[in-house]
C-alpha cells in the first residue's frame, strides 16, 4: 500500500473520530439552549469534517498511484514473460535445426548380407527369417525348443515318445 494511501486513511479516520467530541458538545448545548456554544461546536465539527475530506482526497490520490504502479508492474511482468517465451521458442528452433543438420547414422551391409538380400528380395515380412534355410542365413543354427524342470535345469526330450494332438 502506498504511503499517501495509508496517511490519508489514517488521517480521515482520526478526524472522523475527533469530530464526535464537538458534536457531542453541540448536542449538550442544544439541550441547554446555549446557541453560542452550539455555534462554536459546529465550527469545530466543520473543521474536522474539512480535514477528513482533505485526507480522503489524499487517500484517493494514493490509491490512484497504487493502481498505476500495479498496472506498470503487471505490464513489465507480461513483457518479461513474452520475452522469455520468445527466447524459449528461439532455443527450440535452434535445437530442431541442429537435430535436422546432425549426421545421420549409416548402416553398411557386408558381403554375406548382400548375398542374402540378392537371393531373396521379395520376402513377405521384412526382418523375419521365415522360409530361409540355414545356408541362406549364413550358417546360423536354430536352437531346438527346450523344456525346463522345476529346479531350473534343462530337460531333454525323452526318446521314443510321440505327441499327438487331436482336435
N, C-alpha and C positions, 0 to 999 in steps of 0.2 A: 504494500500500500504506500502511496506517495506521501511525503511529509505534509504537503499542503492539505491533503485529504484528512489526515489524522488531526492536524491542528484545527481545521475547520469544523470537523465533527465534535471534537472535544470542546472547542470554544462555544459552539452553538448549544451544546448540551448544558454546559455550565451556565450560560446566560439565561437559558430557559428555566433552570432550577433557581437561579438568583432572582428571577422575575417573580417567583412565588411570594417572596417576603414583602416587597412593596404592595403586591396585590392583596395580601392578607391585611396589611395596614390600611389599604383603601377600604376594604370591606368593614373593618372595625370603625373607621372614621365615618363611613356611610351610616352605620347603625347609630352612632352618636350624633350625627348631623353636622359634623365638622367638615365644611366644604374646603377650607384651606388645606387641611391635612389630606383630603381626598385629591386635590389638585397636585400637591407635592408628590404623593404616592403614585398618581398616574403619570407624572413626569418621569419618575424613576422606572416605572413599568415600560414606558415608551423607549427610554434609553436602552434598557436591557433588551427589549424587543428588536431595536435597530441593530444593536451589536450582534444579536443572534442571527439576524438576516445577513449581516456582513460576513459572519463566519460561515453561514450556509453557502453564500456565493463563493467563498474561498474553498470550501469543501467541493463544490461543483466543479470549480476550475481544476482542482487537484485530481478529481475523478476523470475529467476530460484528458488531462495529461497522462493518467494511468492507462486509459483506453488507447491513446495514441502510442504509448510505449509498448503496450501489449500487441497492438497491430504491427508495429515495426519489428518486434521480436518474432512474431509469427511469420511475417514476411521473410525475415532473414533465415529462419529455420526452414521455411519452404524452399527458398533459393538454395540453401545448403543441401537439402535433400535432393533437389533436382540436379545439382552439380554432382553429387555423389552417384546418383543413378546414371548420369551421362558417363562418368568415369568407369563405372562398372560395365556399362554397355561397350565402351571402347575396349576395355580389357577382354571382355568376352569375344568381341570381333577379332582382336589380335590372336586370342587362343584358337579361334576357329580357323583363321588364316594359317597359323603355324601348323595346326593339325592337318590342314589340306596340303601344305607345302612339304611336310616331312617325307623322307624317303620311305617308300613302301617296302614291305618285306617281299623278298623274291623266293620262289621255290625252284630248285633245279632237280630235274628228273635224270637219274642215272641211266646207263645203257640198258640194264635189265628192266627198268621201269618203262623205257621207250619200247623195248621189245614186247612187253606185255600189252602196252596200250596199242601197239600196231596190230597185234594178233586179234584182240577182242575190242574193237572200237565201239560196238553197239551193245552195251550192257543195259539190262532193264533198270537196274538201280545202281547209281554211281556210288562207288566206295564199298560195295559189298563183294564178297568172294563167292557168290552163288554161281554154281556151274563152272568153276575154274578148277582144273586139275592141279596136282602137286607140281607138275612140270611147269605149268604156266605161272605159278606163284613163285617160282624161283627155288623150288625145293622145300618150301615150308611144310612142316608136318603138322597135321591137325591132331590134337590130343584126343584120346578116347574119353568118353564120359566116365567119371569116377564116382563111386558111392562111398560116403564116409560113415564110419561107425560112431557110436555114442562117445567113445573115448577120443575121437578126432583122428583116428588112423584111416588110411585109405583101404577099402576092401575091394579086392579084385572080383571080377565076375566068376561065379562058380562054373566049372567046366561041366558040360553035359546038361545044363539047364536051358530050357527054352521058354520063352514067354510068349503067350498068345493073348490077344485081347479081342473079344468078340462083342459087338455092339448090337 
